[in-house]
Amino acid sequence: QVQLVESGGGSVHPGGSPRLSCAASSPRSVFTITAAGWYRQAPGNQRELVASISRLGATNYADSVKGRFTISKDITTNTMFLQMNTLKPEDTAVYYCNFIQNSRPRDYWGQGTQVTVYS
């Protein structure tokens, strides 16, 4: 199993712009082999996909984050990113990254990184 480790979360004020990172533990450029995405889960809610990037770099976003979040990847460092801008309190959640295969995330999840937006 390729491990994905999320980092970059924290507590921010509304309007903040943190950047999340997702580092893959593999000698191969895994983000050129498979699609991947960022998911989030707020307390009491289902985990939802907020952004995805294909192995060729095409991106898609949930309507709730479109225009505010940007997903990207660096294949030289085997890292995927989520630039989050203009954060709102409703963006508060644990954020996870995962591979997407056959339009579904794989069953294995990392620990995620908590993002808390507070006034």
C-alpha positions as CSV (number, residue, x, y, z in Angstrom):
1,Q,0.0,0.0,0.0
2,V,1.3,3.4,-0.9
3,Q,0.9,5.7,2.1
4,L,-0.4,9.2,1.7
5,V,0.4,11.6,4.5
6,E,-1.6,14.9,4.8
7,S,-0.2,18.0,6.4
8,G,-0.7,21.8,6.5
9,G,-4.0,22.1,8.5
10,G,-4.5,24.2,11.5
11,S,-6.7,26.9,12.9
12,V,-7.3,29.9,10.7
13,H,-9.6,33.0,10.6
14,P,-12.2,33.4,7.9
15,G,-10.6,34.5,4.7
16,G,-7.4,32.6,5.5
17,S,-5.4,30.8,2.8
18,P,-3.7,27.6,4.1
19,R,-2.1,25.1,1.7
20,L,-2.5,21.4,2.4
21,S,0.1,18.9,1.3
22,C,-0.3,15.2,0.5
23,A,3.0,13.3,0.3
24,A,3.1,9.8,-1.2
25,S,5.5,7.2,0.0
26,S,6.5,5.5,-3.2
27,P,9.6,5.4,-5.5
28,R,7.2,5.8,-8.4
29,S,5.5,9.0,-9.6
30,V,2.2,7.7,-8.4
31,F,0.3,10.9,-9.3
32,T,1.1,10.3,-13.0
33,I,-0.3,6.7,-12.7
34,T,-3.7,7.4,-11.1
35,A,-6.2,10.1,-10.4
36,A,-6.3,11.5,-6.8
37,G,-8.4,13.9,-4.8
38,W,-8.9,15.8,-1.6
39,Y,-11.9,14.8,0.6
40,R,-13.2,16.4,3.7
41,Q,-15.4,15.3,6.6
42,A,-17.1,17.7,9.0
43,P,-18.5,16.4,12.3
44,G,-21.8,14.6,11.7
45,N,-21.4,14.7,7.9
46,Q,-20.4,12.2,5.3
47,R,-17.0,12.4,3.8
48,E,-17.2,14.4,0.5
49,L,-14.9,14.9,-2.4
50,V,-13.9,18.6,-2.8
51,A,-11.3,18.4,-5.6
52,S,-9.8,15.9,-7.9
53,I,-7.0,15.8,-10.4
54,S,-6.5,13.2,-13.1
55,R,-3.2,11.6,-13.9
56,L,-2.9,14.0,-16.8
57,G,-3.7,17.0,-14.7
58,A,-7.4,17.7,-15.4
59,T,-9.1,19.1,-12.3
60,N,-12.7,19.1,-10.9
61,Y,-14.1,20.8,-7.9
62,A,-17.2,20.6,-5.7
63,D,-19.5,23.6,-6.2
64,S,-18.9,24.7,-2.6
65,V,-15.2,25.3,-3.2
66,K,-15.1,26.2,-6.9
67,G,-13.2,29.4,-7.4
68,R,-11.6,29.3,-3.9
69,F,-9.7,26.0,-3.8
70,T,-7.0,24.9,-6.3
71,I,-5.7,21.3,-6.5
72,S,-2.3,20.7,-8.0
73,K,0.6,18.2,-7.9
74,D,4.3,18.1,-8.1
75,I,5.4,14.8,-9.7
76,T,9.1,15.4,-8.9
77,T,8.3,15.3,-5.2
78,N,5.4,12.9,-5.4
79,T,3.2,15.5,-3.6
80,M,-0.3,16.8,-4.2
81,F,-1.5,20.1,-2.8
82,L,-4.7,21.9,-2.0
83,Q,-4.5,25.7,-2.0
84,M,-7.4,26.9,0.0
85,N,-8.4,30.6,-0.3
86,T,-11.1,32.7,1.2
87,L,-11.9,30.1,3.9
88,K,-15.3,30.1,5.5
89,P,-16.4,28.5,8.8
90,E,-18.3,25.8,6.8
91,D,-14.9,24.7,5.4
92,T,-14.0,23.4,8.9
93,A,-13.4,19.6,8.6
94,V,-10.8,16.9,8.6
95,Y,-9.2,16.9,5.1
96,Y,-7.9,13.7,3.5
97,C,-6.2,12.9,0.3
98,N,-6.6,9.6,-1.5
99,F,-6.2,7.9,-4.9
100,I,-9.3,7.6,-7.1
101,Q,-9.7,4.4,-9.0
102,N,-12.8,3.6,-11.1
103,S,-14.4,6.8,-9.8
104,R,-14.0,5.7,-6.2
105,P,-11.5,6.4,-3.5
106,R,-9.5,3.4,-2.4
107,D,-10.5,1.9,0.9
108,Y,-7.4,2.8,2.8
109,W,-7.4,6.3,4.4
110,G,-4.7,8.2,6.2
111,Q,-5.1,10.3,9.3
112,G,-6.1,13.5,7.6
113,T,-5.3,17.0,8.7
114,Q,-7.7,19.2,10.6
115,V,-8.7,22.6,9.3
116,T,-10.7,24.8,11.7
117,V,-12.0,28.2,10.5
118,Y,-13.0,30.4,13.4
119,S,-13.8,34.0,14.0
